[in-house]
Amino acid sequence: MEKQNISELLQKIRENPYREIIITAPHSGNIEFVLKKTGSAVNGPSGKYKEKPGTLLAYLTRENNKKPIFAPEKGEISELAELKDGDFVQAGTPLLKIKHYLTKKEVIELILQQTLFLFRAPEKGKYYFLPEIDKKIKTKGCQNVLLSPGEEVLILSRMKRETYISYEGPRGLIYIVYFKQGQSLNSGDILFGICPKEDLEKIKEVVIKVQSEWEENNIG
């Protein structure tokens, strides 16, 4: 991707730096909202292992079993469904919307996923880089590993059967790896992202720009 196009993508994100999260009923039951005003600030899970739940949004009661619904991300409530406390809702019913301001990490991830060639798992199983590829990544860093179409790069382990997976895509450098050796993945999960050698510095520049200039929103 041309540098101008990468910059245009960043500008579009700046113009609308939000992601809308729709909170739906996880099962049927009677709804009781805790937060009842749009504009209310909410926080997502916290703690080292995200063990502390986010802001309490509502309760859903079924057969006298009252279950809490928590905010999954930081943001503010932008819309509430036209429901009254005690109304019965079906599973999947939209309850409210949260406007989540994108973090630096999310902006970078969005840019990478739209500028890199994403090589995905062809089927479910455990994935490993070939030993020689893994060694190059560990000694040189993934951004110094050049892949060509048809090159065997991965081992897929499934049901005690190992299959060699060839890379199919444009020739380029591994910019980022999205899995760990031996990790179980589903079909379609992203394995790694490739960028043409000539685009490496352009993408690095934009990433550095985001890291230095993107202002985190302090809602909540």
Legacy VTK file of the C-alpha trace (Angstrom):
# vtk DataFile Version 3.0
C-alpha trace
ASCII
DATASET POLYDATA
POINTS 220 float
0.000 0.000 0.000
1.254 3.475 -0.867
2.296 5.769 1.966
-0.406 8.251 0.947
-3.075 5.554 1.236
-1.825 4.545 4.685
-1.948 8.207 5.737
-5.465 8.526 4.302
-6.544 5.506 6.329
-5.144 7.080 9.498
-6.962 10.329 8.700
-10.273 8.462 8.300
-9.749 6.848 11.696
-9.006 10.266 13.219
-12.280 11.602 11.808
-14.271 8.772 13.383
-12.135 7.311 16.199
-14.877 5.180 17.698
-16.163 1.642 17.657
-19.803 0.970 18.454
-20.471 -1.965 20.759
-24.000 -3.361 20.876
-24.880 -5.070 24.152
-27.488 -7.785 23.687
-29.367 -10.035 26.089
-27.315 -13.233 26.602
-30.521 -15.183 27.245
-34.228 -14.508 27.682
-35.511 -12.925 30.877
-36.747 -9.741 32.517
-34.486 -6.726 32.137
-33.571 -4.206 34.827
-31.238 -1.374 33.824
-28.686 -0.054 36.302
-27.444 2.790 34.090
-30.399 4.627 32.593
-28.909 7.707 30.927
-27.091 8.130 27.643
-23.683 9.707 28.089
-22.975 7.648 31.208
-19.315 6.622 31.363
-18.454 2.940 31.652
-15.269 0.945 32.116
-14.299 -2.483 30.844
-12.745 -5.333 32.841
-9.604 -4.503 34.821
-6.871 -6.247 36.762
-3.816 -8.148 35.595
-5.938 -10.967 34.208
-9.073 -8.879 33.587
-10.557 -10.630 36.598
-12.455 -7.542 37.765
-15.647 -7.070 35.739
-16.504 -3.847 33.972
-19.215 -1.375 34.929
-22.521 -3.000 35.860
-25.012 -2.138 33.119
-28.107 -4.183 33.898
-29.567 -7.323 35.424
-31.379 -10.053 33.547
-33.640 -12.294 35.617
-34.930 -15.695 34.563
-36.627 -18.147 36.923
-35.622 -15.996 39.914
-31.976 -16.205 38.832
-30.639 -12.641 38.609
-27.570 -12.306 36.383
-25.501 -9.133 35.921
-24.504 -7.704 32.545
-21.178 -5.845 32.559
-19.533 -3.429 30.125
-16.941 -5.229 27.952
-14.995 -2.055 27.072
-14.380 1.492 28.231
-16.602 4.176 26.713
-19.946 5.851 27.168
-23.537 4.783 26.638
-24.690 6.263 23.339
-28.116 4.639 23.072
-30.584 2.773 25.283
-33.290 0.454 23.995
-36.881 1.568 24.541
-37.469 -0.924 27.309
-38.852 -0.524 30.807
-37.543 -2.284 33.886
-39.318 -5.615 34.146
-39.873 -6.006 30.397
-39.318 -9.516 29.057
-36.655 -9.801 26.347
-35.544 -12.657 24.140
-31.923 -13.789 23.818
-30.096 -11.502 21.390
-32.337 -8.479 21.971
-30.276 -5.236 21.710
-30.247 -3.515 25.104
-27.867 -0.590 24.662
-24.929 0.739 22.667
-21.525 1.785 23.958
-19.354 4.269 22.048
-15.809 3.055 22.583
-12.929 5.420 21.792
-10.164 3.518 20.026
-6.917 3.028 21.932
-3.458 3.334 20.362
-3.203 -0.441 20.236
-6.575 -0.760 18.496
-5.727 1.957 15.952
-2.433 0.260 15.095
-4.183 -3.113 14.806
-6.832 -1.613 12.520
-4.185 -0.063 10.264
-2.151 -3.274 10.102
-5.154 -5.429 9.289
-6.081 -3.130 6.413
-2.574 -2.670 4.999
-0.949 -6.091 5.437
-1.672 -9.310 3.588
-3.180 -11.517 6.290
-2.343 -15.207 6.022
-5.044 -17.246 7.753
-5.314 -20.760 9.137
-6.735 -22.999 6.390
-8.301 -25.355 8.939
-8.659 -26.013 12.649
-5.638 -27.387 14.508
-2.357 -26.580 16.253
0.106 -24.474 14.284
3.892 -24.321 14.365
6.448 -22.520 12.236
8.940 -24.862 10.599
12.058 -25.079 12.826
14.204 -23.106 10.367
11.589 -20.320 10.092
11.104 -20.253 13.862
14.877 -19.967 14.346
15.077 -17.010 11.934
12.227 -15.237 13.740
13.858 -15.739 17.140
17.350 -14.698 16.046
16.621 -11.947 13.497
13.084 -10.825 14.337
10.074 -11.594 12.150
10.450 -8.388 10.108
13.688 -9.764 8.673
12.088 -12.991 7.449
11.185 -12.898 3.761
8.572 -15.326 2.424
7.842 -16.291 -1.165
4.691 -17.895 -2.615
4.766 -21.684 -2.387
7.373 -21.740 0.390
6.649 -24.231 3.184
6.436 -22.264 6.426
4.076 -24.020 8.835
3.219 -27.368 10.335
-0.435 -28.093 11.083
-0.981 -30.737 13.743
-4.435 -32.250 13.929
-5.681 -35.607 15.207
-2.116 -36.965 15.469
-1.484 -36.009 11.851
1.029 -33.393 10.724
0.671 -31.461 7.476
3.080 -28.975 5.943
1.452 -25.680 4.993
2.853 -23.564 2.167
2.580 -19.802 2.138
0.268 -18.491 -0.568
0.359 -14.749 -1.017
2.564 -11.893 -2.224
6.304 -12.033 -1.618
7.153 -10.025 1.461
8.364 -9.766 5.036
6.541 -11.107 8.079
5.541 -7.854 9.769
3.668 -9.399 12.700
2.864 -12.874 14.045
-0.554 -13.426 15.605
-0.096 -16.864 17.175
2.237 -18.743 19.506
3.996 -21.975 18.613
1.633 -24.896 19.208
-1.433 -22.700 19.655
-4.802 -24.192 18.726
-6.559 -22.093 16.104
-9.812 -22.196 14.199
-10.110 -22.073 10.437
-9.826 -18.442 9.327
-7.839 -17.211 12.333
-4.980 -14.893 11.361
-1.527 -16.496 11.510
0.671 -13.594 10.405
0.687 -10.401 8.355
2.949 -9.808 5.342
4.118 -6.509 3.896
6.166 -5.903 0.731
9.797 -5.202 1.566
9.538 -1.705 0.080
6.564 -0.828 2.343
8.153 -1.852 5.648
9.527 1.567 6.584
6.312 3.348 5.519
4.209 1.182 7.817
6.708 1.566 10.667
6.509 5.357 10.294
2.718 5.363 10.617
2.844 3.042 13.642
5.386 5.346 15.346
3.194 8.335 14.465
0.181 6.731 16.159
2.223 5.730 19.214
3.532 9.272 19.674
0.510 11.358 18.662
-2.674 9.390 19.381
-4.414 10.763 22.444
-6.212 8.248 24.614
-9.737 9.274 25.570
-10.194 9.674 29.311
-13.885 8.821 29.488
-14.603 7.058 32.752
LINES 1 221
220 0 1 2 3 4 5 6 7 8 9 10 11 12 13 14 15 16 17 18 19 20 21 22 23 24 25 26 27 28 29 30 31 32 33 34 35 36 37 38 39 40 41 42 43 44 45 46 47 48 49 50 51 52 53 54 55 56 57 58 59 60 61 62 63 64 65 66 67 68 69 70 71 72 73 74 75 76 77 78 79 80 81 82 83 84 85 86 87 88 89 90 91 92 93 94 95 96 97 98 99 100 101 102 103 104 105 106 107 108 109 110 111 112 113 114 115 116 117 118 119 120 121 122 123 124 125 126 127 128 129 130 131 132 133 134 135 136 137 138 139 140 141 142 143 144 145 146 147 148 149 150 151 152 153 154 155 156 157 158 159 160 161 162 163 164 165 166 167 168 169 170 171 172 173 174 175 176 177 178 179 180 181 182 183 184 185 186 187 188 189 190 191 192 193 194 195 196 197 198 199 200 201 202 203 204 205 206 207 208 209 210 211 212 213 214 215 216 217 218 219
